[in-house]
């Protein structure tokens, strides 16, 4: 591999916009020193971050590798590591990374790294990929596991392992995830990429409807009587039902459900994975919304309710249990109101709140293809 003058290896982190770019920018601050420490021969590294949507219009790894190669040819880069938060597949398997030692290229998909400690895992994967590409002769097929990229992630019990690379592909080394643990790690990474905590502030009209419903229900004497008469199992059923209604309404109303574009088993499995990530993403967002409504309703009840009026209407004292039961039931009622209020949101607003930027673009491209 070509090395720049003065013993400096130029490494470009080609990152999709949004989360991959943020991860690359944080990583670039520490990567040169860490690479220099782990590299031999006193090599120095110059790490540059380039943010651009290199995955636009395709999820095919060989096509993406060719794009990366063309992009590298237009710049003075020695190594290119491309980062995307799109889940990539190759021959029915969930791709972690493709490497091309001849041209100094790596394509890293972030979701298979999981939803926890993503920054650390990405940095470790990039470090090992760069060191492998910088020393291609040291990572041959017959070398030990410690000499291979992603070596610390690969073991008989780990979900990441090497996979076959078909003839004619740019890559010469590939890692994929498989099995139940690999599926769960991929699912966690996809949910993390969607950032479910952004769902609540992203649905302002639904949140306003939920808050208004909760405020009115808290001062309604009929709701007082209902809340006092409900047992804990019924309160749990009301909570589960309201959350499920909100999740289902958002998915159906905004057309978040992914339908297979082909009848092949591989495409059906991919669609199932996308839909599972959608349900989990929306579910986490709705649960956060429910918890917030519960706290707000409790504070509102403590401020506005009069224990003597409450006792005269319900013939039960307003104690700590009464406050909690009322706030719990009102949170379920308010969640249903929020589901109805979400109908005022545009499909674009709901998708922007539920999906990452690249996932939105992927779904928009699929809709355009179906429209044609």
Secondary structure, 3 states (H helix, E strand, C coil): CCCCHHHEEEEEEEECCCHHHHHHHHHHHHHHHHHHHHCCCCCEEEEEEEECCCCCCCCEHHHHHHHHHHHHHCCCCCEEEEEECCCCEECCEEEEEEEECCCCEEEEECHHHCCCCHHHHHHHHHHHHHHHHHCHHHHCCCCCHHHCCCHHHECCCCCEEEECCCCCCCCCEEEEECHHHHHHHHHHHHHHHHCHHHHHHHCHHHHHHHHHHHHHHHCCHHHHHHHHHCCHHHHHHHHHHHHHHHHHHHHHHCCCCCCCCCCCHHHHHHHHHHHHHHHHHHHHHHHHHHHHHHHHHHHHHHHHCCHHHHHHHHCCCCCHHHHHHHHHHHHHHHHHHHHHHHHHCCHHHHHHHHCCHHHHHHHHHHHHHHHC
